[in-house]
Structures are given as C-alpha cells and as structure tokens.
Amino acid sequence: MAHALSGGLWLHRHVLRGEPMAHLVSSDRHLLLEAGRRLRLDPAWLQYKPLKRPDDGVHVEAWHWDLRGGALQRALYLAVGDERRKD
C-alpha cells in the first residue's frame, strides 16, 4: 500500500463471495486512468477513497479500480505475464 500512496500502482488481490477480484490502487489518478485505458475500463468506474499512510496515519488522496473477470485477468497478465510462456 505504501507504494501506491507514493504514486505507484498496487494490485491488491482478494476474494469476495467466492469470486476472485482485486483493487488496483494509487494516489496518482492519471496513472490509474492510463492503466484503466489499457485494461479497457470505463473512466466513470474509477473510485475515490482516501487512505491512511501506515507510517504516520495521514490521509492521502487515492483512487482505485475494482477488477473482476476479464479486467482482472488482463491486469494479472500485464503485471506478471503469461506463466505458460516459454522464454
């Protein structure tokens, strides 16, 4: 999370009601919008939610995408690549 709050992208995976999903989080809104464009997400789906920095508790502006299904698979592919790929 600290990486996201300093302007990077954080892919936070979890399960909701048995369905794999993730939040793609950052304090850099423009970076998230570019990531959303690459993931074919509607900009209207970007959500604002300030987060507390773990080290000092200060609130930082942050945004996130909820990723499920195809969007989650595309994000994982972009983040780690295709494990079946032969180098």
C-alpha positions as CSV (number, residue, x, y, z in Angstrom):
1,M,0.0,0.0,0.0
2,A,2.9,2.4,0.8
3,H,4.0,2.0,-2.9
4,A,0.5,3.1,-4.1
5,L,0.4,6.1,-1.7
6,S,3.7,7.3,-3.1
7,G,2.3,7.3,-6.6
8,G,2.9,3.7,-7.8
9,L,0.3,1.1,-8.7
10,W,-0.7,-1.6,-6.2
11,L,-2.7,-4.6,-7.2
12,H,-4.4,-5.9,-4.1
13,R,-5.9,-9.3,-4.7
14,H,-8.7,-10.8,-2.6
15,V,-11.9,-12.9,-2.8
16,L,-15.4,-11.5,-2.4
17,R,-18.3,-14.0,-2.0
18,G,-16.1,-16.7,-3.6
19,E,-15.2,-14.6,-6.6
20,P,-11.5,-13.6,-7.2
21,M,-11.1,-9.9,-7.6
22,A,-8.6,-7.1,-6.9
23,H,-8.3,-3.4,-6.3
24,L,-5.8,-1.5,-8.5
25,V,-4.9,1.4,-6.2
26,S,-2.8,4.6,-6.5
27,S,-2.6,8.1,-5.3
28,D,-1.8,9.1,-8.9
29,R,-5.2,9.4,-10.6
30,H,-3.7,10.0,-14.0
31,L,-1.6,6.8,-13.8
32,L,-4.7,4.9,-12.8
33,L,-6.7,6.4,-15.7
34,E,-3.9,5.2,-18.1
35,A,-3.9,1.8,-16.5
36,G,-7.7,1.7,-16.9
37,R,-7.4,2.7,-20.6
38,R,-5.0,-0.3,-21.1
39,L,-7.4,-2.6,-19.3
40,R,-10.4,-1.3,-21.3
41,L,-12.2,0.2,-18.2
42,D,-14.7,3.0,-18.3
43,P,-13.2,6.1,-16.5
44,A,-16.6,6.6,-14.7
45,W,-15.8,3.4,-12.8
46,L,-12.7,4.9,-11.1
47,Q,-13.5,5.3,-7.4
48,Y,-12.1,7.8,-5.0
49,K,-11.2,6.7,-1.5
50,P,-8.6,8.5,0.7
51,L,-6.3,6.1,2.5
52,K,-4.1,6.5,5.6
53,R,-0.4,6.2,5.3
54,P,0.7,3.3,7.5
55,D,3.8,5.2,8.9
56,D,2.1,8.3,10.2
57,G,-1.7,7.9,9.8
58,V,-2.0,11.0,7.5
59,H,-4.8,10.7,4.9
60,V,-3.7,10.7,1.3
61,E,-6.0,11.1,-1.7
62,A,-6.2,7.8,-3.5
63,W,-8.3,6.1,-6.2
64,H,-9.0,2.5,-7.2
65,W,-10.5,0.3,-9.8
66,D,-12.5,-2.8,-8.8
67,L,-11.3,-5.6,-11.1
68,R,-13.1,-8.9,-11.7
69,G,-13.4,-11.3,-14.6
70,G,-11.7,-10.3,-17.8
71,A,-10.4,-7.0,-16.4
72,L,-8.7,-8.9,-13.5
73,Q,-7.2,-11.4,-16.0
74,R,-5.8,-8.6,-18.2
75,A,-4.3,-6.9,-15.2
76,L,-2.7,-10.0,-13.9
77,Y,-1.3,-10.7,-17.4
78,L,0.2,-7.2,-17.6
79,A,1.6,-7.5,-14.1
80,V,3.2,-10.9,-14.3
81,G,2.9,-12.1,-17.8
82,D,1.8,-15.5,-19.1
83,E,3.3,-18.2,-16.9
84,R,2.9,-20.7,-19.7
85,R,5.1,-18.6,-22.0
86,K,8.5,-20.1,-22.9
87,D,11.4,-17.7,-22.6
